[in-house]
Amino acid sequence: MVDETTFESLESKWMKIIKSTQIDFVVLVGMKNDLISDEKFQGVSEEKIRNFMRRHPRIDRFFSCSSKSELSVNNFFEYLLNRGPIEPSNLTEFEVEDYFLVDKFSKLLNNEWKSDLIFECGVEGKLFGHSWILYCCPCPLLKRISEVIINSNGQSLDQREIISIQQEFQIDLSIELDSNISVVRIAFENISKKDLLDILKLVYSGDWSEGINFQNPFSFSDYEAITHLNKNLLDREHIKNSINNAYFNNIRQSTLENSHWLDVSFMIGNNILKSNRNFLSCACEYFQIMFEGNFTESESCIVDLTNDSEGDEKFYYHFKSIVEYISTGKVEMTEENAISLLTLSNKYMISSLSSICELYIASIVNEELETPLKDCSIDLFTIFEISETYQALQLQKVVLYSFASHLKEIKKDPQWKTFPYKELVLLKNVKCLLQ
């Protein structure tokens, strides 16, 4: 309900909100002559409205009414908002994307940053690798090499194991620890840098189905055993459907369970949560910036995330769920943690988890459409603000529908009097009902 002064400030105060949402028409309600100057609906106000529409072509409809019209303001809204809400379309189911595939690990390929392996190929030069990735890959040779390195615990290597690898794969190989720079040097004789790089591309991308030629098995120079990646696998379809998931699940799980690769500790109050900074950087842009940028966290083994606003104990469990999701692609969602996880997933820029949280909360709202407002398990006002803050459009649509379903109760709720978005809620409800 606006007068001319409010209309003057409409663009500066409301258009920022309108531009950032799905609103495509405005309902302007006025009780004074400044809105409609005479019975012929002519005058300066009409010109203002036309100019407004020209400046904002995205708004394709504009409704107005006044005390001079047969339809009063109250009747107007009652008519629209009591037509009976239109059910929102089915929620778009979100399947957890395997967003760690291909590009996530490929950026670490031959990247010296935080690498713990150096491959030497004669005089052709060096390639850099990461034992935590090689340990999980289906290439038998690389897996065996990484196992020897892990078992050494940074001390002396088991030479008998190295000889066993040489004999099993019929390859000239030497492995040595370089304690000065905390890496392991792996030297191959008579293997070109290009051939080794081809194999590492498969290892870091996980794109086995593309890399394996089943008619003529992909060869690594003259050493067939090194790249016999389809060993013990059933057929082409088995590789296509299974090996990538198994491979990356192994990598994720290793970052949770194997202390050899847990190189960063998050301190939250009295709790410590350990993880692998390389893995977090690959899977999450927020952590990539944290660990690769010019921040103290890029050099420190301990990251202090003490959270005074939520409380350390609660924040620890919510942050732990975030790290476990990054590592396993799974999350345990409850009514108690859904909103906090939505907040954190937006903070840490994990869009797939944000979508999962949004749909979970929306499903709760949807289930309580027929429940009296006082008996609902969640606060619609809070949920609406959250949907606005994080542009959770599916959640927002369901909440608006719930507002329309509970309109009479909502208007009696004490929160409605001070609710900063109530005009916007009414506008969006009108759109929701007219669609």
SULZI-V252973 format. One record per pair of residues at least 4 apart in sequence whose C-alpha atoms are under 8 Angstrom apart, sorted by the first residue. I is the first residue (numbers start at 0). J is the second residue. If there is no record, write none. Layout:
i/j
I/J
I/J
This chain:
i/j
0/27
0/28
0/29
0/30
0/72
1/5
1/6
1/27
1/28
1/29
1/30
2/6
2/29
2/30
2/31
2/33
2/34
3/7
3/33
3/34
4/8
5/9
6/10
8/12
8/13
9/13
9/14
10/14
10/15
11/15
12/16
13/17
14/18
15/19
16/20
17/21
17/22
18/22
20/390
22/58
22/427
22/430
23/57
23/58
23/59
23/60
24/58
24/59
24/60
24/61
24/430
25/58
25/60
25/61
25/62
25/426
26/61
26/62
26/63
26/426
27/61
27/62
27/63
27/64
28/62
28/63
28/64
28/65
28/72
29/34
29/63
29/64
29/65
29/66
29/72
30/34
30/64
30/65
30/66
30/72
31/35
31/65
31/66
32/36
32/37
33/44
34/44
34/45
34/65
35/40
35/41
35/42
35/44
35/45
35/65
36/40
36/41
36/42
36/43
36/44
37/41
37/42
38/67
40/45
41/45
42/46
43/47
44/48
45/49
46/50
47/51
48/52
49/53
50/54
51/55
52/56
52/58
52/59
64/68
64/70
64/71
64/72
65/70
65/71
65/72
66/70
66/71
66/72
70/74
70/75
71/75
72/76
73/77
74/78
75/79
76/80
76/81
77/81
78/82
79/429
79/432
80/84
80/403
80/406
80/428
80/429
80/432
82/432
83/403
83/404
83/432
84/400
84/403
84/404
84/431
84/432
85/400
85/431
85/432
85/434
86/400
87/396
87/397
87/400
90/358
90/393
92/358
93/354
93/355
93/358
95/328
95/351
95/352
95/355
96/351
97/328
98/103
98/282
99/103
99/104
99/247
99/281
99/282
100/104
100/204
100/205
100/247
101/105
101/203
101/204
101/205
101/206
102/106
102/204
103/204
103/281
103/282
104/108
104/203
104/204
104/281
105/200
105/203
105/204
106/110
106/281
107/112
107/128
107/203
108/127
108/128
108/199
108/200
108/203
109/126
109/127
109/128
110/114
110/127
110/128
111/127
111/128
113/129
113/277
114/127
114/128
114/129
114/182
115/127
115/128
115/129
115/130
115/181
115/182
115/183
116/127
116/128
116/129
116/130
116/182
116/183
116/184
116/185
117/125
117/126
117/127
117/128
117/182
117/183
117/184
117/185
118/125
118/126
118/127
118/128
118/184
118/185
118/186
118/187
119/123
119/124
119/125
119/126
119/184
119/185
119/186
119/187
120/124
120/125
120/186
120/187
120/188
120/189
120/190
120/191
120/192
121/186
121/187
121/188
121/189
121/190
121/191
123/191
123/192
124/192
125/192
126/192
126/196
128/133
129/133
130/134
130/145
130/148
131/135
131/145
131/250
131/253
131/260
132/136
132/202
132/203
132/250
133/141
133/142
133/145
133/202
134/141
134/142
134/143
134/145
134/146
135/142
135/246
135/247
135/249
135/250
136/141
136/142
136/202
136/246
137/142
137/228
137/246
138/142
138/202
138/225
138/226
138/227
138/228
139/143
139/225
139/226
139/227
139/228
140/144
140/164
140/168
140/224
140/225
141/145
141/225
142/146
143/147
143/164
144/148
144/161
144/164
145/149
146/150
147/151
147/156
147/157
147/160
147/161
148/152
148/153
148/156
148/183
149/153
149/259
150/156
151/155
151/156
151/157
152/259
153/176
154/176
155/176
156/174
156/175
156/176
157/161
158/162
159/163
160/164
161/165
161/172
161/173
161/174
162/166
163/167
164/168
164/169
164/170
165/169
165/170
165/171
165/172
166/170
168/222
168/224
168/225
169/222
170/187
170/188
170/222
171/187
171/188
172/185
172/186
172/187
172/188
173/185
173/186
173/187
174/183
174/184
174/185
174/186
175/183
175/184
175/185
176/181
176/182
176/183
176/184
177/181
177/182
177/183
177/184
178/182
190/194
190/195
190/220
191/195
191/220
192/196
193/197
194/198
194/219
194/220
195/199
195/219
196/200
197/201
198/202
198/219
198/226
199/203
200/204
201/205
201/206
201/207
201/210
202/206
205/243
205/246
205/247
206/210
206/243
207/211
207/238
207/239
207/242
207/243
208/235
208/238
208/239
210/217
211/216
211/217
211/228
211/229
212/216
212/217
213/217
213/235
216/227
217/223
217/226
217/227
218/222
218/223
218/226
218/227
219/223
219/225
219/226
222/226
223/227
229/238
232/237
232/238
233/237
233/238
234/238
235/239
236/240
237/241
237/242
238/242
238/243
239/243
240/244
241/245
242/246
243/247
244/248
245/249
246/250
247/251
248/252
248/326
248/327
249/253
250/254
251/255
251/278
251/325
251/326
251/327
252/256
252/326
252/327
253/257
253/260
254/258
254/260
254/261
254/274
254/275
254/278
254/326
255/261
255/273
255/274
255/323
255/326
257/261
260/274
260/275
261/273
261/274
261/275
261/276
262/273
262/274
262/275
262/276
262/300
263/273
263/274
263/275
263/276
263/299
263/300
263/301
263/302
264/271
264/272
264/273
264/274
264/300
264/301
264/302
265/271
265/272
265/273
265/301
265/302
265/303
265/304
266/270
266/271
266/272
266/301
266/302
266/303
266/304
266/305
267/271
267/272
267/303
267/304
267/305
267/306
267/311
267/312
267/314
267/315
268/304
268/305
268/306
268/311
268/312
270/312
270/315
272/319
274/279
274/322
275/279
276/280
276/286
276/290
277/281
278/282
278/326
279/283
279/286
279/287
279/325
280/284
280/285
280/286
280/287
280/288
280/290
281/287
282/325
283/287
283/325
283/347
283/348
283/349
284/288
284/347
284/348
285/289
285/347
285/348
286/290
286/347
287/291
287/292
288/292
289/293
289/294
289/296
289/297
290/294
290/296
290/297
290/298
291/297
292/297
293/297
294/298
295/299
296/300
296/301
296/302
305/311
306/310
306/311
306/314
307/311
309/313
309/314
310/314
311/315
312/316
313/317
314/318
315/319
316/320
317/321
317/336
317/339
317/340
318/322
318/343
319/323
320/324
320/330
320/331
321/325
321/330
321/340
321/343
321/344
322/326
323/327
323/328
323/329
323/330
324/328
324/329
324/330
324/352
325/329
332/336
332/337
332/356
332/359
333/337
334/338
334/360
336/340
337/341
337/356
337/359
337/360
338/342
338/356
338/360
339/343
340/344
340/353
340/356
341/345
341/352
341/353
341/356
341/357
342/346
343/347
344/348
344/349
344/350
344/352
344/353
345/349
345/350
345/353
345/389
349/353
350/354
351/355
352/356
353/357
354/358
355/359
356/360
357/361
357/391
357/393
357/394
358/362
358/393
358/394
359/363
360/364
360/394
361/365
361/393
361/394
361/397
361/398
362/366
363/367
364/368
364/377
364/397
364/398
364/401
365/397
365/401
367/375
368/401
368/404
368/405
370/374
370/375
371/375
371/405
372/405
372/408
372/409
377/382
378/382
379/383
379/398
379/401
379/402
380/384
380/414
380/418
381/385
382/386
382/398
383/387
383/395
383/398
383/399
384/388
385/389
385/391
386/390
386/391
386/392
386/394
386/395
387/391
387/395
390/395
391/395
392/396
393/397
394/398
395/399
396/400
396/431
397/401
398/402
399/403
399/424
399/427
399/428
399/431
400/404
400/428
400/431
401/405
402/406
402/409
402/428
403/428
405/409
406/410
407/411
408/412
409/415
410/415
410/416
411/415
412/416
413/417
414/418
415/421
420/424
421/425
422/426
423/427
424/428
425/429
426/430
427/431
428/432
429/433
430/434
